[in-house]
Amino acid sequence: MERRLFSTEGRFVMQDRLWMKMRGMLLRSYGKLTAMHHRLWITLLATSLISFSCSRTEKDAPFQGFTTPANFPAPVYDLARNPVTSAGFELGRQLFYEPRLSRNNTISCGDCHLQTSAFTHHGHDVSHGIDDRLGSRNAPPIMNLAWHPSYMLDGGIFDLDLQPIAPITNPVEMDETMENVLQKLRGMPAYTRLFEKAFGTPEITTARFNKAMAQFMVMVVSNHSKYDEVMRHNGAGFSPEEAAGYEVFKQQCNSCHREPLFSDFSFRNNGIGAGPNDDKGRYEITLNPADAYKFKVPSLRNLGFTAPYMHDGRFRTLEGVLGHYEKEIQPMATLDPLLKEGVHLSPTDKKNLLAFLQTLNDTSFITDRRFAEQP
């Protein structure tokens, strides 16, 4: 859990962890260095100061609103209804990292959706919420949401402008009410100023809260992987192994994990079985027996940062996922017909496919300071 320092107005300020760690380490060791090493220490400190300064100037660059990447389709989200503005995005980002959205002011959205893990809860099979309560699912990534026709792994929410209410009111996530959240924010002058800047007046309402959150989330776009550079003909090219893996992908995976978002956003039963929680997925929303054990097809983007895999996080590695599709699919009444015979790959095919999947990792996405908690 990250430590937060609070000002007299209650706004938290989180120092740049990398800078503070480096600075502290250097200062602690300074007195032990020889005269010769003092010059090295000064050089390192100067370099870190330059990096620190450059990292701060990124957020001061001119605001670029939402744009559709060249190799992406038109977004599904209605941006005309809630256009992204600099002030709205800034407010949404602040709210995303605000622990006061939870009952005891300890859990923010960013605690279960970590940017360094492509906004997933890395390393947890199922996510931990307030009071360290366990949920039943692995937190899905917040990524390219403007193209999703529905939200949550079961598709239970159809509008991004409503989505934040679900984790806030869920008893094992934030366990709070919207009215209490709004009352907390109304008592903080910093937030009344931010809402006024974003919406013209200082009123803090549920609709404005959700719109600001949505403005931040639609901006969280991942589209700078090696795959994207190849598709946009920006000078990058696949290695022979990656190119062979791309062919395997198109033959074996593309029917569900459609390019360029690498999901068709349908709901399918992939034969993983009931699991320890007997989570029936889409059925819990529709109560239609034909939807039992179906979950939204996840995107394959950024798999290098989002382990473990599946809705309950049962697989720690991609090799484990491929092993499931090859020989562990459980016959079920609602099993996707495409999987009834399994997916059989030669050792070379597996190696090449895994190489291609690595081209979907977007390191700029997980380090983009626009999406990070701001001081």
C-alpha positions as CSV (number, residue, x, y, z in Angstrom):
1,M,0.0,0.0,0.0
2,E,1.4,3.4,-1.0
3,R,1.8,6.0,1.7
4,R,-0.1,9.2,1.2
5,L,0.6,12.6,2.9
6,F,-2.3,14.9,3.5
7,S,-2.3,18.7,3.4
8,T,-4.5,20.9,5.7
9,E,-7.2,20.8,3.0
10,G,-7.1,17.1,2.9
11,R,-5.7,16.7,-0.6
12,F,-3.1,14.0,-0.6
13,V,0.3,14.6,-2.1
14,M,2.3,11.6,-3.2
15,Q,6.0,12.2,-3.9
16,D,7.7,10.6,-6.9
17,R,8.7,7.3,-5.4
18,L,11.6,6.7,-7.7
19,W,13.1,10.2,-7.1
20,M,12.6,9.9,-3.3
21,K,14.2,6.5,-3.2
22,M,17.2,7.5,-5.2
23,R,17.6,10.8,-3.2
24,G,17.3,9.0,0.1
25,M,19.8,6.3,-0.9
26,L,22.3,8.8,-2.2
27,L,22.0,11.0,0.9
28,R,22.4,8.1,3.3
29,S,25.6,7.0,1.5
30,Y,27.0,10.4,0.9
31,G,29.0,10.6,4.2
32,K,30.7,7.3,3.5
33,L,32.1,8.2,0.1
34,T,35.7,9.1,-0.5
35,A,36.6,12.5,-2.1
36,M,37.0,10.8,-5.5
37,H,33.5,9.3,-5.2
38,H,32.0,12.7,-4.2
39,R,32.3,13.7,-7.8
40,L,30.4,10.6,-8.9
41,W,27.7,11.3,-6.3
42,I,27.3,14.8,-7.6
43,T,27.0,13.5,-11.2
44,L,24.3,11.0,-10.2
45,L,22.4,13.5,-8.2
46,A,22.5,16.0,-11.1
47,T,21.3,13.3,-13.4
48,S,18.4,12.3,-11.1
49,L,17.5,16.0,-10.8
50,I,17.3,16.4,-14.5
51,S,15.1,13.2,-14.8
52,F,12.9,14.5,-11.9
53,S,12.5,17.9,-13.7
54,C,11.7,16.3,-17.0
55,S,9.1,14.0,-15.5
56,R,7.4,17.0,-14.0
57,T,7.3,18.9,-17.3
58,E,5.4,16.1,-19.1
59,K,2.2,16.9,-17.3
60,D,2.6,20.6,-18.2
61,A,2.6,19.8,-22.0
62,P,-0.5,21.0,-24.0
63,F,-3.5,18.8,-23.3
64,Q,-4.3,16.5,-26.1
65,G,-7.9,15.3,-26.0
66,F,-9.2,11.9,-27.1
67,T,-8.1,10.8,-30.6
68,T,-8.7,7.5,-32.3
69,P,-5.5,5.7,-33.1
70,A,-4.9,5.2,-36.8
71,N,-5.3,1.4,-36.8
72,F,-8.3,1.4,-34.4
73,P,-12.0,1.5,-35.4
74,A,-14.3,4.3,-34.3
75,P,-15.0,4.2,-30.5
76,V,-18.3,2.9,-29.2
77,Y,-18.4,5.4,-26.3
78,D,-20.4,8.6,-27.1
79,L,-17.8,11.3,-26.8
80,A,-20.2,13.9,-28.0
81,R,-22.3,13.4,-24.9
82,N,-19.3,13.7,-22.6
83,P,-16.4,15.4,-24.5
84,V,-13.0,15.0,-22.8
85,T,-11.6,18.4,-21.5
86,S,-8.3,19.1,-19.8
87,A,-10.2,20.0,-16.5
88,G,-12.5,17.0,-16.7
89,F,-9.6,14.6,-17.3
90,E,-7.6,16.2,-14.4
91,L,-10.6,15.8,-12.1
92,G,-11.3,12.2,-13.2
93,R,-7.6,11.3,-12.6
94,Q,-7.7,12.8,-9.1
95,L,-10.9,10.9,-8.3
96,F,-9.4,7.6,-9.7
97,Y,-6.7,7.8,-7.1
98,E,-8.9,9.1,-4.3
99,P,-9.1,6.7,-1.3
100,R,-12.1,8.6,0.1
101,L,-14.3,6.8,-2.4
102,S,-14.1,3.9,0.1
103,R,-15.9,3.5,3.4
104,N,-12.8,3.9,5.6
105,N,-10.8,6.1,3.2
106,T,-8.2,3.5,2.4
107,I,-9.0,2.1,-1.0
108,S,-8.9,3.9,-4.3
109,C,-9.6,2.7,-7.9
110,G,-5.8,2.8,-8.4
111,D,-5.2,0.3,-5.6
112,C,-6.8,-2.5,-7.6
113,H,-5.9,-1.1,-11.1
114,L,-2.2,-0.5,-11.0
115,Q,-0.7,1.4,-14.0
116,T,2.5,-0.6,-13.8
117,S,0.4,-3.7,-14.4
118,A,-1.7,-2.2,-17.2
119,F,-4.2,-1.2,-14.6
120,T,-4.8,-4.7,-13.2
121,H,-4.2,-6.1,-9.7
122,H,-1.0,-7.9,-10.6
123,G,-0.1,-11.0,-8.6
124,H,-3.5,-11.6,-7.1
125,D,-5.6,-14.4,-8.3
126,V,-8.7,-12.5,-7.0
127,S,-8.6,-8.9,-6.0
128,H,-8.5,-7.6,-2.4
129,G,-10.7,-4.8,-1.4
130,I,-11.6,-2.9,1.8
131,D,-10.5,-4.6,5.1
132,D,-8.5,-7.0,2.8
133,R,-11.8,-8.7,1.8
134,L,-11.5,-11.1,-1.1
135,G,-13.6,-10.7,-4.2
136,S,-14.4,-13.6,-6.6
137,R,-12.7,-12.3,-9.7
138,N,-9.4,-11.0,-10.9
139,A,-9.6,-7.2,-11.6
140,P,-9.8,-6.7,-15.4
141,P,-7.5,-4.1,-17.0
142,I,-8.7,-0.5,-17.5
143,M,-7.6,-0.1,-21.1
144,N,-9.2,1.0,-24.4
145,L,-12.6,1.2,-22.7
146,A,-13.9,3.6,-25.3
147,W,-14.3,0.6,-27.6
148,H,-16.2,-1.6,-25.1
149,P,-19.9,-2.0,-25.6
150,S,-20.3,-3.2,-22.0
151,Y,-18.2,-3.3,-18.8
152,M,-17.2,-5.7,-16.1
153,L,-16.4,-9.3,-16.8
154,D,-20.0,-10.3,-17.0
155,G,-21.2,-7.2,-19.0
156,G,-23.4,-6.1,-16.1
157,I,-22.9,-2.4,-16.8
158,F,-23.7,-1.0,-20.2
159,D,-22.5,2.6,-19.8
160,L,-19.1,3.8,-18.7
161,D,-20.7,6.8,-17.1
162,L,-22.3,4.4,-14.6
163,Q,-19.4,2.0,-14.1
164,P,-17.7,3.7,-11.1
165,I,-20.8,3.2,-8.9
166,A,-20.3,-0.6,-9.0
167,P,-17.0,-0.9,-7.2
168,I,-17.8,2.0,-4.8
169,T,-21.0,0.3,-3.5
170,N,-19.7,-3.3,-3.7
171,P,-19.2,-4.6,-0.1
172,V,-15.9,-6.4,-0.8
173,E,-14.4,-3.6,-2.9
174,M,-15.1,-0.1,-1.4
175,D,-18.2,-0.7,0.7
176,E,-19.4,2.9,0.5
177,T,-22.5,4.8,-0.7
178,M,-22.5,7.5,-3.4
179,E,-24.1,10.0,-1.0
180,N,-21.3,9.5,1.5
181,V,-18.7,9.9,-1.2
182,L,-20.3,13.1,-2.5
183,Q,-20.5,14.5,1.1
184,K,-16.8,13.9,1.6
185,L,-15.8,15.6,-1.6
186,R,-18.1,18.5,-0.9
187,G,-16.3,19.1,2.3
188,M,-13.0,19.5,0.5
189,P,-12.4,23.0,-1.1
190,A,-9.9,21.4,-3.5
191,Y,-12.6,19.3,-5.1
192,T,-15.2,22.1,-5.3
193,R,-12.6,24.1,-7.2
194,L,-11.8,21.1,-9.5
195,F,-15.5,20.5,-10.2
196,E,-16.1,24.2,-10.9
197,K,-13.1,24.2,-13.3
198,A,-14.5,21.1,-15.1
199,F,-18.2,21.9,-15.2
200,G,-18.5,25.7,-14.6
201,T,-20.1,25.6,-11.2
202,P,-18.9,24.0,-7.9
203,E,-21.8,21.6,-7.4
204,I,-20.7,18.0,-6.9
205,T,-23.3,15.6,-8.1
206,T,-23.3,11.9,-9.0
207,A,-23.7,12.7,-12.7
208,R,-20.7,15.0,-12.7
209,F,-18.6,12.6,-10.7
210,N,-19.3,9.8,-13.1
211,K,-18.6,12.0,-16.2
212,A,-15.3,13.1,-14.8
213,M,-14.3,9.5,-14.1
214,A,-15.3,8.4,-17.6
215,Q,-13.2,11.3,-19.1
216,F,-10.2,9.9,-17.4
217,M,-10.9,6.3,-18.3
218,V,-11.6,6.8,-22.0
219,M,-8.2,8.5,-22.3
220,V,-6.4,5.4,-20.9
221,V,-5.6,4.1,-24.4
222,S,-2.9,1.5,-25.2
223,N,-1.8,1.7,-28.8
224,H,1.9,1.9,-28.9
225,S,3.0,-1.7,-28.8
226,K,5.3,-3.2,-31.4
227,Y,2.3,-4.7,-33.1
228,D,0.8,-1.2,-33.5
229,E,4.0,0.2,-35.0
230,V,4.1,-2.7,-37.5
231,M,0.4,-2.2,-38.5
232,R,0.9,1.5,-38.9
233,H,4.0,1.0,-41.0
234,N,6.2,3.1,-38.7
235,G,9.4,1.3,-39.6
236,A,9.1,-1.6,-37.2
237,G,8.9,-5.1,-38.4
238,F,8.2,-8.5,-36.8
239,S,11.1,-10.9,-36.3
240,P,10.7,-14.3,-38.2
241,E,9.5,-15.9,-35.0
242,E,7.0,-13.1,-34.3
243,A,5.8,-13.2,-37.9
244,A,5.3,-17.0,-37.7
245,G,3.4,-16.5,-34.4
246,Y,1.2,-13.9,-36.0
247,E,0.1,-16.5,-38.5
248,V,-0.6,-19.0,-35.7
249,F,-2.6,-16.3,-34.0
250,K,-4.7,-15.6,-37.1
251,Q,-5.4,-19.3,-37.6
252,Q,-6.2,-20.2,-34.0
253,C,-7.1,-17.2,-31.9
254,N,-8.4,-14.3,-34.0
255,S,-12.0,-15.6,-34.1
256,C,-12.5,-14.5,-30.5
257,H,-9.5,-12.1,-29.9
258,R,-10.1,-9.9,-32.9
259,E,-7.6,-7.4,-34.1
260,P,-6.7,-4.6,-33.4
261,L,-8.3,-4.6,-29.9
262,F,-7.8,-8.3,-29.5
263,S,-11.3,-9.0,-28.3
264,D,-14.7,-9.2,-29.9
265,F,-16.2,-8.3,-26.5
266,S,-18.6,-11.3,-26.7
267,F,-19.3,-13.6,-23.8
268,R,-18.0,-17.1,-24.0
269,N,-17.5,-20.2,-21.9
270,N,-13.9,-21.3,-22.5
271,G,-14.1,-24.5,-20.6
272,I,-12.3,-23.3,-17.5
273,G,-15.0,-24.9,-15.3
274,A,-16.9,-23.6,-12.2
275,G,-13.8,-23.0,-10.1
276,P,-13.8,-22.7,-6.3
277,N,-16.3,-19.7,-6.3
278,D,-18.7,-21.4,-8.8
279,D,-18.8,-18.0,-10.5
280,K,-21.5,-18.3,-13.3
281,G,-20.4,-15.1,-15.0
282,R,-22.9,-13.7,-17.5
283,Y,-25.7,-15.8,-16.1
284,E,-25.7,-13.7,-12.9
285,I,-26.8,-10.7,-15.0
286,T,-29.2,-12.3,-17.5
287,L,-30.5,-15.4,-15.5
288,N,-30.4,-17.1,-18.9
289,P,-29.1,-20.7,-18.5
290,A,-27.5,-20.4,-21.9
291,D,-25.2,-17.7,-20.4
292,A,-23.9,-19.9,-17.5
293,Y,-20.1,-19.7,-17.1
294,K,-19.7,-17.2,-19.9
295,F,-17.3,-14.2,-19.4
296,K,-16.3,-11.4,-21.7
297,V,-13.5,-12.3,-24.0
298,P,-10.4,-10.4,-22.6
299,S,-8.0,-8.4,-24.7
300,L,-4.6,-10.0,-25.3
301,R,-2.9,-6.6,-25.1
302,N,-0.3,-6.2,-22.4
303,L,-0.3,-9.8,-21.3
304,G,3.3,-9.4,-20.2
305,F,2.1,-7.1,-17.4
306,T,-1.3,-8.6,-16.3
307,A,-0.6,-12.0,-14.9
308,P,-2.4,-14.0,-13.5
309,Y,-4.9,-14.9,-16.2
310,M,-8.5,-15.9,-16.5
311,H,-11.4,-14.4,-14.5
312,D,-10.3,-16.1,-11.3
313,G,-6.6,-15.7,-11.9
314,R,-5.9,-19.4,-11.8
315,F,-3.0,-19.4,-14.4
316,R,0.2,-17.7,-13.5
317,T,1.8,-18.1,-16.9
318,L,0.8,-17.9,-20.6
319,E,2.2,-21.4,-21.0
320,G,-0.4,-22.5,-18.4
321,V,-3.1,-20.8,-20.5
322,L,-2.0,-22.6,-23.7
323,G,-1.9,-25.8,-21.7
324,H,-5.5,-25.3,-20.7
325,Y,-6.7,-24.9,-24.3
326,E,-4.8,-27.9,-25.4
327,K,-5.8,-30.5,-22.9
328,E,-7.7,-29.1,-19.9
329,I,-11.0,-27.8,-21.4
330,Q,-13.9,-29.1,-19.5
331,P,-17.0,-30.3,-21.4
332,M,-19.9,-28.1,-20.3
333,A,-23.4,-27.4,-21.7
334,T,-22.5,-23.8,-22.6
335,L,-18.9,-24.5,-23.8
336,D,-18.1,-22.4,-26.9
337,P,-18.4,-24.6,-30.0
338,L,-15.0,-23.4,-31.2
339,L,-13.3,-25.1,-28.3
340,K,-15.0,-28.5,-28.4
341,E,-12.0,-30.1,-30.0
342,G,-9.4,-28.0,-28.1
343,V,-6.6,-25.9,-29.6
344,H,-3.7,-28.1,-30.6
345,L,-0.3,-26.4,-31.3
346,S,3.1,-27.9,-32.0
347,P,6.0,-26.9,-29.7
348,T,7.2,-24.6,-32.4
349,D,3.8,-23.0,-32.9
350,K,3.6,-22.4,-29.1
351,K,7.0,-20.8,-29.1
352,N,6.1,-18.6,-32.0
353,L,2.7,-17.6,-30.7
354,L,4.2,-16.6,-27.3
355,A,6.7,-14.5,-29.2
356,F,3.9,-12.7,-31.1
357,L,1.9,-12.1,-28.0
358,Q,4.9,-10.2,-26.6
359,T,4.6,-7.7,-29.4
360,L,1.3,-6.6,-27.9
361,N,3.0,-5.3,-24.7
362,D,3.0,-1.5,-24.6
363,T,5.7,-0.2,-22.2
364,S,4.8,3.4,-22.9
365,F,1.3,2.8,-21.7
366,I,2.4,1.6,-18.2
367,T,4.8,4.5,-17.8
368,D,2.7,7.3,-19.3
369,R,2.7,10.0,-16.6
370,R,-0.7,11.4,-17.8
371,F,-2.3,8.3,-16.2
372,A,-0.3,8.3,-13.0
373,E,-1.2,9.7,-9.6
374,Q,-0.2,13.3,-9.6
375,P,1.4,15.3,-6.8
